[in-house]
Amino acid sequence: MGDALIGLGVVLAILGPLLLIPVIWLLYRCLWWALVRWSPPEKLPKSAARQVAIVLSFALVVGAMIASYLPGYWEYERLCAEHATPDASFRTRVDGFFRTQMFPYRAHKYLSQDSFSFVEAPDPYKKGILLRYTKGDNGELKQEQIPAISSTYGFRETFSELPGGITMTQKAIYEVATEQERARAANINYHGGPLSLFLGSYGMSSCSNILTDEGSLHFGTFYDLESIVLRGE
């Protein structure tokens, strides 16, 4: 069932604009019927009514798509201008850090791929419990309960669903003792507004845009912010 839903989502992302065809056809039929019924034949022959209905149906659908798309896109552009350029000029090198939310599988990545010696985080299953993750002699993930955070720096990641079909993920490195933010990065996605189903993937936008050199660099900083800043990379 899950694979079928994923497949349907991919199809809609690619072929979404084709869904506009039956909408335009239905609107055309309604307009043509109304024009023929309410306009005298001597003033608007059926052939002319058909042409008017076709033009109006296209114009109304395109106008509705533009009107639904632009407000969210303008807000998306504003957020990109404000948040999309990362600030990772601060660099230091520490053995580990505190993360405000984390499941064990993520700790394994930090310890194995990013070469941290430890990662601290709240227990994802027990409220009020702090854990420290380390790597055992055989590479296995070890965890122990700790009384308090010992890390100098913390990392937080927040996900927001904003009005108009915009989602934003923000990352920040901060000093645990003072809460002062030292580095930040964000990734913002626009899904095309309330009629995005009809736009499919063609109505989606993302910043940073990995198809550009600058966008690819910014996304890389966003993706690896913890390692770049806290391992001095």
PyMOL commands that set and color helices and strands:
alter all, ss='L'
color gray80, all
select helices_A, chain A and resi 2-38+46-83+104-112+196-203+213-223+225-230
alter helices_A, ss='H'
color red, helices_A
select strands_A, chain A and resi 96-99+118-122+130-135+141-146+153-162+166-175+181-190+205-207
alter strands_A, ss='S'
color yellow, strands_A
deselect
rebuild
show_as cartoon
